[in-house]
């Protein structure tokens, strides 16, 4: 595994602290989305078709830092949308690093060459560049030619400037195992500091709903890929060994949605990074008012096929804390790619899906309009008051 020792120690110490406090639920990674606006329109993304009133919204630097403090997670991932569009991102990253947060910026890298000199290398900072496979696979995934080559050029540039650089790859059901294995070889040759992989999840609003993986296909695909790479040992993954083992069907995990809480321009998203079924105003409210037991594989129809890292990496990390010998075994021997799979979670008692996301978005949009109108009224009143005072002084 390629998780930096500094990060592993910090997360380990944090977990020990939470256990000593008796906390049952605690965050590991804050998923911070300071904007939804993006300069790509990927077919598998569910965040690209909001109205401009939402796409033009930004979390301020103060709001981002408040979220990091309120949540307390040792790792902060800045995503979106495309975070490099945010004009205050350099200041946000610098402030998070000053707080000793492991800070990761997920980017499609189209703006990286232009923006990179606003950032400084740090052992607490990582660029995570989006690449969903080789040139043909990635450009098809993002629906634009030439993006793969620009991302690879950006990786070379960032490495030359001394940054820590990883890639994040979302895997769909039309990916070929042999091509994926070759892709991992190719990007590893660039000197990457790690690879993050995750099966795609069926966003309700994603334009393409046909290429998301179900759980069985996920396990079979990852077994086939890892088989071509000595159980995955040939590549350096920026993930826990037990999560990779889970992807190959060797572990049975329930998801840990509170492990990666999400703060967006709407607020704290319920219940997780991928599923938006309500929003809380504070992290405390998110933790205390979310009915966690009503979500997850086996509990909710929408979660039936999910094996995404944002839900299950925290489960794997928690398992590694309880059973470190298991994590070491997989790290040393590689992921098992043959033999029976671990039993899956039964789905016979899951509640049916509720399609409420659009209603929540409309409600937040209405609230934003009311807030904007109130702000405009306050500004107008202040200007009128100032004009009155100026007239009185002139008299």
N, C-alpha and C positions, 0 to 999 in steps of 0.2 A: 504494500500500500504506500501511497505517496503523501499522506496527510502529514504536514509538518510537525515535528516533535513539539514545537512551542504550542501549536494549536491543540495537539492531542493531550498535552499536559494540562493546559488551561481548561479544556472541556472535562477531562477526568477529575480535576480538582473541583470544578463546578458541580459535577454530578455527585461527588462525595458530600459536598456541602448540602446539596438538596436532600440527600438521603438522611444526613444527620439532623436536618430540620424536620424530617418526617413529611416532606412534600410529596404527594402522590403524583401530581401533574406539574410539570415545569417545562419551559421552553429551552431548546438547545440552539435553534437558529431563528433569527428574526428575518422574515421575508418582507423586505421593505420596497414598496412600489411607489416611488414619489411622483409618477405620472404614468398614463396609459398610452400617450402619443408614441408612435413608432414611425420609422422611415422605411419599413417593410410591411407587406401584407401577407403573412404566411398563412397557408391554407389550414393549418392545424391550430391556429391561435384564436382564442375566443375573446380577445381584448382589443380588436382593431376596428370594430364597427359601432363604437359609442358615438353619440352626437358630439359636435365640436365643443359644446358647453362643458362636457366631461373631459374630452381629449385635451382641452386647453388648461385644465386644472393642474396645479402643481402642489406638492407638499413643500412647505418652506424648510429651510435649514433647521429652524427652531423646532418645527413639528417632527422632523426626522430624528433629531437628537432626543427630543422628548420621548418618542416611541422607543428608542434604544434604551434609554434610562428606565422607562416604565416597564418594559419587558424584561430587561436584565440578562437576555441571552448572551453567551460569550461570542457568538458568531452573528454577523449581520450580512445578509445578501441583498444587494441593491439590484433590483430588476425592473421590469416594466411590462409593456412599452420598452422604449430604448432609453436607458438612463443617461447616456451621453448627450441627449438633447437638453437635459436639465442644466441651466446655466450655473446653478449653485452646486453642482455635483462635486467639483474639486474641493470646495470648502466643507461639504458634508463628509467626504471621505477623509479629509485631513483631521476633522474633529473626531470622527469615530476612531481613527488610529490613535489620536491623543488619549482616548479613553481605553486604549489597549483592547479594542474589539478586533477580532479577526474579521477583516472587511473584504468582501468579494463583490466585484462589479460584473454583472452578467451583461454582455453586449454583443450585438451582431457585428461589431468592429468596423462598420462602414465609416464612422467618424473618428476612429481611433488615431489614425495618423495625424489628423488635424488637431485633436484635443490632447494628445498624450503628454505634451510638455507641461501641461497644467498639473500633472501628478508626479509624485516622487516614489521611487522604489522603497519598500518597507517590508520587514519580515511579517508585518500584520496585514499586508495588502496583496490581493491577487486579482488579475484580470481573468475572467471566465468567458471564453469566446464561444459563441454558438456555432457548432458545426454538426449537422445531422447526417454525416457520411461524406463520401468522396464528392468530387466536383458535380457529377451528374445527380447524385442523391440529394446533396445539400441545395443546389440551385433549384431543383424541382420542389423541395420542401418549402423554400422561402419564396417560390414563384417569381424568381428573377435571376437571369443569367449574370455570371461574373462575380457573384457575392462570395463564392468559395475562394476564388483567387485573391480577392481583397482581404478576406479573413486570414488566409495563410500569410499574406504579406504583412498584415498587422501583427500576427504572432511573431514573425521573424523580427519585426521592428521592436516590439515590446521586450523580447528576450535580449536583443542587442543593447537596449537601454537599461537592462538589469532588473526588470520586473519579473515577478513570479507569474507564470501564465499556465492556465489549464483550459481545457475545452469542455463544453457541456453538449451532449448528443442525445436528442430525443429519438427513440427508435419506434418505427411504425411497422405494420404488418406486411408492407411491400419491400422491406429491407432484405437483402440477400446475405446470409451468414458469411459466405466466402468474401464478398465485397466488404462487409463490415470488418472482418478480421484484417483484410488488406489495408483498409482505411486506418485502423488502429495502429498498424505497423507504420504507415506513412506519416501520420501525425506524431507518433512517438519519435520518429527520426528528426522532427523539428526541434527536439530538445524540450518538449513540454514538461511541466511539473506535475501533470496528472490528467486523467480523463474522468469525467463524470458522465454516467449513462443513466437513462431512465426510460421506461416504456411510455409512450404517449397516452394521454388521458383524454377521454371524449368530452371536451368542453361543450356545454349546451349551445353556445353561440358560434362554435367553430364552423367555417364554411364547408370543410371536408369532414364528413362523419363516417367515411367508409374505410379509413386506413388505421383506425385505432386497434390496438391489440386486446384480446381477452386474456384471461389469466393462463389458460392452457397454452395458447400460442406464445405468450410471453416466455414461459418456462422452456418450451421447446426451442424457441429462437435463441435464447441466451445460452442454453446448453450447447447448441450447435456452434455458436460463436466461440464460447470459452473452450470448447473441445479443440478448436483450431489454434488455440494459444496456450497450451499446457495448463488447462484449467484456469485460464486468465492470467497466469503468472508472467506471461511474456510482456504484458502491458502494465503500466503503472496507473492504477485507478485512485482517484482522489475521494475514495469512499471506504466505508468499513467492509471488511472481508465478509462479514455475515450478511450484509445487505446483498452483496453479489451472490452469495450462496442462496439467499432467498429468491433472487431473480431466476436462478436455475432450478427452483422447486425443491430445495433441500431443507428449507426451514418453513415453519408455519407461524406467521406473525399476524396479530391484529395491528391495525394502524395506530399511530400516535399523533393525531391531528394537532394537538396542542404543542407538540415538539417543534413545529415550524409555523408559529402564528404569523399572520399576514396583516400588515398595515398598508392601506391604500388611501387614495383620495376620498374614498367613501367612509373610511373609518377602519376598525378592526373587523376583518372578514370572518363570518361564521360559516362553516366550522373550520375551514382549512384553506390552504393556498389555491386549491383547484375548484372548490365547491363554494359558491357564494349564495348563501340562503339567509342572509341577514347581516347586519353590521352593528358593532358595539362602539360606544364613544370612547371607552377606555379599555386598556388591557385587563384590568381587574374585572370590569363588566363582562368582557369576553369569556374569561375563565369561569366566572361565577354564574353566568346566565345561559351558557351554551349547554344544551342537553347532549353531552358527549356520547352517551350510551345509545343514542338513537341514530348514530352515524357509524360508518365503517363497514367493511365486508362482512356479510352475514346479518347486518342490521338494517341496511338501506340499499334499495335497488340500484341507485346511482353509483354506489361504491363497489358493486359486485366484481368488476373487472380491474379495479385499481391496484397497481403494484408500484406506484410512483415513489420516487425517493423522498419527496416532501412529506409523505405520510408514513413511510416504512423505514427510512434511514434512522430515525430516532428510536424506533422499536429495536432495530438491529444493534444500535449503540448501547441501549439499555441492556440487551441480552449479553453483549460483550462484557459489560460491567459485571453482570451476574455470573457469566461463564467465560472468563477470559481464555481458558484453554481451548474452547471451541473456535474462537476468533484466531488464535495462534495457529491452530491446526489447519484451518482453511488458508491462512496467509502462507503457510509453509508448503502445504501439499497442493494447493490450488482448489478451485471449485470442482466438486464432483459432477461429472457430466453423463454418467451412466447409472443404471440401476433404478430402483423405485423412487418415486418422489414422495415428499412428506405429504401427509393428508391435508387436504384443503378445507377451508372453513365452509360448513354447509350453508346453503342459501335459502332453505325452505321456510325460515322464519323472518326473512327480511321484509321490511315495510315497503310499500310501493313508492315509486318516485313521485315527488311533488315538484312541479315546474313553476317555481316562485321567483326565480332570479330576475326576470324582466320586471316584475312588480316592485322588487326591492330597488332596482336601478331607477325606475320611474319615480319612486318615492324619494330617493336621494337627490335626483335631479330637481324635483319640485322643491325640496328643502334648500338646495343650492340657489335656485332662482329667488326664493324668498330671502335668503341671506344676502344675496347680491343686491336685491332691491333695498333691503334695510341698510346695507352699507352705503349705497348710493344716496339714500335719503339723509343719512348722517353726514356724509361729505357735503351734500348740498346745503344742509342746515348750518354747518360750520362756515361754509363760504358766505352764506347770507349774513351770519352773525359777524363775520370779519368785515364785510362791507358796511354793515351798520356801525360797527366801532370806528372804522376808518372815516365814515361820514360825520360821526360825532366829534372825532378829533379835529377834523377839518373845520367844523363849525366853531 
